[in-house]
């Protein structure tokens, strides 16, 4: 048990080294918060700086609290008695609303002291609102925006120091992950997937050459993300080397979920994570799962052949996906595990292999529309390959060469003429299974409920796309691991904002223009206003919404004659949107 806090204020002296060798010395006073159970920064004061090769603290001139440029502008007009500020507040107010109502900001504050938490949140809001602008642009951005909730300017160097600090403190990120997991509903359904992220950094220890989805020739690391399909929110992530196959990451994934209190959650994965060893691991770790499997696996193919006889019956038709038919098969399958401990009665030792049996459900689906498309595509591809081969082409990509070997029978006549015939039986066999896909589960019995959950797993693909396109995560542009880890945590918070706002907008659009039984709301004039708002939202991206409201400015002017504050006018549709969100400017 840790030592009980004394309750007295704690004084720390912090030294921050700059790139030129100068060290700034701060005095920080922290007060113990008994409700939260940790110390929070109460006061911080810059004592001075140490020059290189010297331990003497030299006092520094006071720093302008609202930014040096604003202060200088105020100084120029002070003699005339005029001061003024102008700041953009529209988009910032929306993002502030997101952070508060979603609980994301609270998750951050609970995981670190207030000063660090405010910087993390401020930088996350910068990445979101600026559409993933580089950190090097942050100082220019602050000329027209406030860094809220931090309340002070953040330089590029300050951001870098923050990244290093939180990158070196795993407690902060794991604390945020646990807090995010606490928001999940009782029925916890978690999708996880991995995405490669290219890097320019030469000193990233996780950067390896491996499968690169962007095919840009760069080394990559992998972002392994856990995503709640109930709340449509990212929960946590893991960083793994770029050359590690997805299939090898499942064991550590179960451990990450375990420490977050998600034991027993239902895990949804694509076929890239399928292996019998991983299914065995999930059984041993007490996790439920739905995973896609290849239909040609030795233990699955016989069941698929049986199901295809009657799968097209009307009774097996999906009510939500036209053209999709599904059936479920319950069977007992044998798995293998490696013993952690010995068993004298059974004569087994630690490390020995042991088999065990578990019940699994095979959900077999067939879509005739997809089958038709794939059959046509196969015919077109084989016809094209045949023509190219007859024309003299002999070098093909590996995938094309594999198709030639499997589906084409090539012979050369005595006169040198090439004759190519189609392997009809092989082609018929391939077409038979086109449009077939299989899900394996250990809990979900209903095929279409399993399919519904699996389809929602695709939201995680959208998450990766937003990470790369909206938050500046397409390529790592930092030069060391700690900076990358810290920056990635801030980007993760920004994506939590984005995903929550996306869900909030979808829920809002579902009710706009729809009568709810309230007299004033159901008036034709009001319904028409909501329909116009819905039409605008349907045709406007989230980033375009932020850009639109970023034009709303707050102007504060003080002269010898009066002091006035005003904000940019907003049209009726925009006022209605802000009212529906609960945002006030």
Helices and strands as residue ranges (DSSP letters): E 10-17, E 23-33, E 38-50, E 57-58, H 68-78, E 83-88, H 90-102, H 104-109, H 114-129, G 135-137, H 138-141, H 156-168, H 170-181, E 189-199, E 220-228, E 233-241, G 246-248, H 250-259, E 266-269, G 271-273, H 276-284, E 288-293, H 298-307, G 314-316, E 324-338, E 353-367, H 368-390, H 398-407, E 408-412, E 418-422, H 424-433, E 436-441, H 447-456, H 459-469, E 475-476, H 481-511, H 524-538, H 542-549, E 553-558, E 563-567, H 572-581
